[in-house]
Amino acid sequence: MAHYARILAPLVLLAAAAGGVVWRLWKPKAEPLYEERAMLGDEVRARLQALRDEDKFHADGTYAGPKGPKNRATLSGWVDGVIDDILAEADGPLEASDVAGRLGIAIGAASKRPAADQTRLHGYLIEIWYILGYRSATGYFPAPDNAPEGWAEPLPPGWAAPDRPRLLTRR
């Protein structure tokens, strides 16, 4: 009976390996969550530059601010880095998936920060998303109940409507 096991075991392993190869080749491919494009031009660049120049992560009535100037500079740097990456692109179409990937890097970098800092960072990142005019979801935040009709993300903090942004603070 042992000689059957020596023959049967390699056949079972070979069948399992063949099944794995077939699965990898034939499994359905993930569909992109969004195939939206924004046009990067002078108006969008000006708005992004204004956000980049803003005095970010300052304490206000609902946010105590980060602990110390170094943490504030780090948090601001993550937002500014996303904006710098976008501004480095040539004028023309900008795919939502590319921008969402850049947002994901900043979100991941801030994952160990206090929740209040993360929430404030997320607000700035959603603001970048709105400035670019994307209506689809970024893929990083839970589906909101308070998103404007036709938009998948909530309004950025301080915005009155998708076409009425908040006033920015200067450095």
SESELUM-298492 format. One record per residue (C-alpha): x, y, z; residue number from 1. Coordinates in steps of 0.2 Angstrom, whole numbers, plus 2048, in hexadecimal, padded with zeros to 3 digits. Layout:
% SESELUM-298492
   px   py   pz  fike
    X    Y    Z   NUM
...
END
This chain:
% SESELUM-298492
   px   py   pz  fike
  800  800  800     1
  80F  80C  803     2
  814  80B  7F1     3
  803  812  7EC     4
  805  821  7F8     5
  816  825  7EF     6
  80D  826  7DE     7
  7FD  82E  7E4     8
  805  83C  7EE     9
  80F  844  7E0    10
  7FF  843  7D5    11
  7F5  84C  7E2    12
  802  859  7E4    13
  803  85B  7D1    14
  7F0  85D  7CF    15
  7F0  86A  7DD    16
  7FE  874  7D5    17
  7F5  873  7C4    18
  7E5  879  7CC    19
  7EE  887  7D4    20
  7F6  88C  7C3    21
  7E5  88B  7BB    22
  7DD  896  7C8    23
  7EA  8A3  7C7    24
  7E8  8A4  7B4    25
  7D5  8A3  7B4    26
  7CF  8AC  7C3    27
  7C5  8BC  7C0    28
  7CF  8CC  7C0    29
  7CA  8DA  7CC    30
  7C1  8E8  7C4    31
  7C7  8F9  7C8    32
  7BC  902  7D4    33
  7BD  912  7CA    34
  7C2  917  7B9    35
  7C0  92A  7BB    36
  7CB  937  7B4    37
  7CE  949  7B9    38
  7D5  957  7AE    39
  7E5  95E  7B6    40
  7E6  971  7B1    41
  7E9  982  7B7    42
  7DA  984  7C2    43
  7DC  973  7CB    44
  7EF  976  7CD    45
  7EB  987  7D5    46
  7DF  97F  7E1    47
  7EB  971  7E5    48
  7F9  97E  7E8    49
  7EE  988  7F3    50
  7EB  979  7FE    51
  7FD  975  7FE    52
  801  986  804    53
  7F4  985  812    54
  7F8  984  824    55
  7F3  973  827    56
  7F0  969  837    57
  7ED  978  843    58
  7E2  976  852    59
  7D1  97C  852    60
  7C1  979  85B    61
  7BF  966  857    62
  7D1  962  854    63
  7DF  964  861    64
  7ED  963  854    65
  7FC  957  853    66
  808  955  861    67
  816  962  85D    68
  81C  96B  84E    69
  826  95B  847    70
  816  951  847    71
  80C  95F  83E    72
  81A  961  831    73
  81A  94E  82E    74
  807  94E  82C    75
  807  95D  821    76
  815  955  817    77
  80B  946  813    78
  7FD  951  80C    79
  809  95C  803    80
  812  94D  7FB    81
  802  947  7F3    82
  7FF  958  7EC    83
  811  95A  7E6    84
  80F  949  7DD    85
  7FF  94F  7D5    86
  806  960  7D0    87
  815  957  7C8    88
  80A  94F  7BB    89
  808  957  7AA    90
  7F8  960  7A6    91
  7EA  954  7A0    92
  7E1  945  7A6    93
  7E5  93E  7B7    94
  7DE  92D  7BB    95
  7D5  92B  7CC    96
  7DE  91A  7CF    97
  7EF  923  7CF    98
  7E9  931  7DB    99
  7E1  924  7E6   100
  7F1  91B  7E7   101
  7FA  92B  7ED   102
  7ED  92E  7FA   103
  7EF  91C  800   104
  802  91F  803   105
  7FE  92E  80E   106
  7F0  924  817   107
  7FC  916  81A   108
  809  921  821   109
  7FD  929  82D   110
  7F6  918  833   111
  7FF  919  844   112
  7FB  92B  848   113
  7ED  930  854   114
  7DB  92E  84D   115
  7D8  941  84D   116
  7E8  944  842   117
  7E2  936  836   118
  7D1  93D  835   119
  7D8  94E  831   120
  7E4  947  824   121
  7D6  93D  81C   122
  7CC  94E  81B   123
  7DB  956  811   124
  7DC  947  806   125
  7C9  946  802   126
  7CB  959  7FE   127
  7D9  955  7F1   128
  7CD  948  7EA   129
  7BF  955  7E9   130
  7CA  963  7E2   131
  7CF  957  7D4   132
  7BC  954  7D1   133
  7BB  941  7D3   134
  7AA  93B  7D8   135
  7AE  929  7DB   136
  7B4  922  7EB   137
  7C6  922  7F0   138
  7C5  910  7F6   139
  7CD  915  807   140
  7BE  91B  811   141
  7AE  913  816   142
  79F  917  80C   143
  797  927  813   144
  785  92B  816   145
  788  93D  814   146
  790  93E  803   147
  788  94B  7F7   148
  77D  943  7E9   149
  788  93C  7DB   150
  798  93C  7E6   151
  79F  92D  7EF   152
  7A9  936  7FD   153
  7A3  942  80A   154
  7A6  954  808   155
  7B7  959  80E   156
  7B6  962  81F   157
  7B1  974  81D   158
  7AA  972  80B   159
  798  978  809   160
  795  96E  7F8   161
  7A0  965  7EB   162
  7A1  976  7E2   163
  7A3  981  7F2   164
  7B4  97D  7FA   165
  7B9  984  80B   166
  7C4  993  80C   167
  7D6  98E  80F   168
  7E2  995  81C   169
  7F3  99C  818   170
  804  998  820   171
END
